[in-house]
């Protein structure tokens, strides 16, 4: 082998080595991209699960609040209807004491803000460490 062939072979080996190094870097980058892709897929799955859980929690809270408000206003309306019925009877019989008692009952219901108790309920519902005491 002459000197020229040896130099060409050395250059060819160097080129091959350089190309191999570039392919190795490219392969490493491909592995990194694949790992990042896998990590992102897992994070997206976790976020999807968390969002579904959060939506379910919010839906249950909405339904609970809606039911509580419906019951509060329903009980209020029932009590008002009873006082108005008593007032109608009292007006029919001209019973002054019953008229005054009915009007006091109506005003005591009307002057109370039903949303105040709901506000307390919401505060307790928001604080998972606090105990909700029911007052019947």
PyMOL commands that set and color helices and strands:
alter all, ss='L'
color gray80, all
select helices_A, chain A and resi 3-93+96-111+114-126
alter helices_A, ss='H'
color red, helices_A
deselect
rebuild
show_as cartoon
